[in-house]
Amino acid sequence: MPEVMPAQGLAGVIGAPATALIRRFGAPHLDLAEGDARKLQFAGRGCVLDIFLYPLAIDAPLTATHVEARLRRGGATTDPGACIREIEKR
């Protein structure tokens, strides 16, 4: 069972299926599947948002369980909530 990141400040991303994330953010910059996991990557002007999706039970649909955000320049970790807002504005 994957560990689910606290949803506080992530504005409905945690727990969302891939279809809802793509509808919200547009086509992902990167869409990778590995085993029973999937990673969607969305890019804003100044940040990159990685959303990791896993099934929460056997045969359950994939849902977002973890989010990471980093700056496009230099790759330093940044606030995921701010990155989400930036990507939504594009």
N, C-alpha and C positions, 0 to 999 in steps of 0.2 A: 504494500500500500504506500503510495507516494505521500510525502509530507506536503501539506498545503500551506502556502505562505499566507500570513494574515492579510486580509483584504483591505484593511484600513488605508485610505489614501489612494487606492488603485482604481477607484471609480468604475466598478463593475467589470473589471478585467478578470480577476480571480474567479474561477467557477464558470466562465463563459466558454462555449464551444468555439471551434475554429470558424465556423460560418458567421457567428456573431462578431468575432474579432475582425474578420475580413470585411464584413459589411460596415463596421465602425471605422476602420483605419484604411481601407482600400487594399489593393493587391499587395501582398507581402514582398519585401525586397528579397527574402530567402524563405523557402519552405522545405524543411528537411524532416524526413521520417527515419527513425532508427528503432527497430524492435517495436515495442508497443507505445513509443513516445513520438512526439512531433514538436518541432521548434519552428515558430513563425518569427521572422525578423522584419521589423518595420523601421524605416529611417526617416527622421525629420531633418531639418536644416542643420541642427547642431548636435543631435543625439541619435543613438541607435537603441531600439527597444527589442529585447529578446523575450518572447513569451513561450514557456514550456508547457506542453499539454500532455497529460497522462490519464489513463482510465482510473477511476476511483474504486472500481470493483471489477471482477471478472466479467468480460463482455459488455462493460459499460462504455459509453461514448467518451472520447477524449475531451477533457476540460482543462482550462488553464489553471495550473497549480503553482507556478513560480514565474516571476518577472525579474529581469535584470536590465539596467539602463546604463549606458556609457556615452561619453562625449565622442563625437566623430573625430575630433582632433585630439590626439594623444591617448584616447581610450580610457581616460579616468572614469571611475564610477560616478554616476550622477543620480539625482532624485528621479525615481520612476514616474511619480505623479506629474512632475514638470515635463518630462519627456512625453508622456501620454497626451498632455494638453498641447504640446508643440505639434505632435503628429496629427492630432485632430484638426488643427488649424490649417494644415496644408491642403 
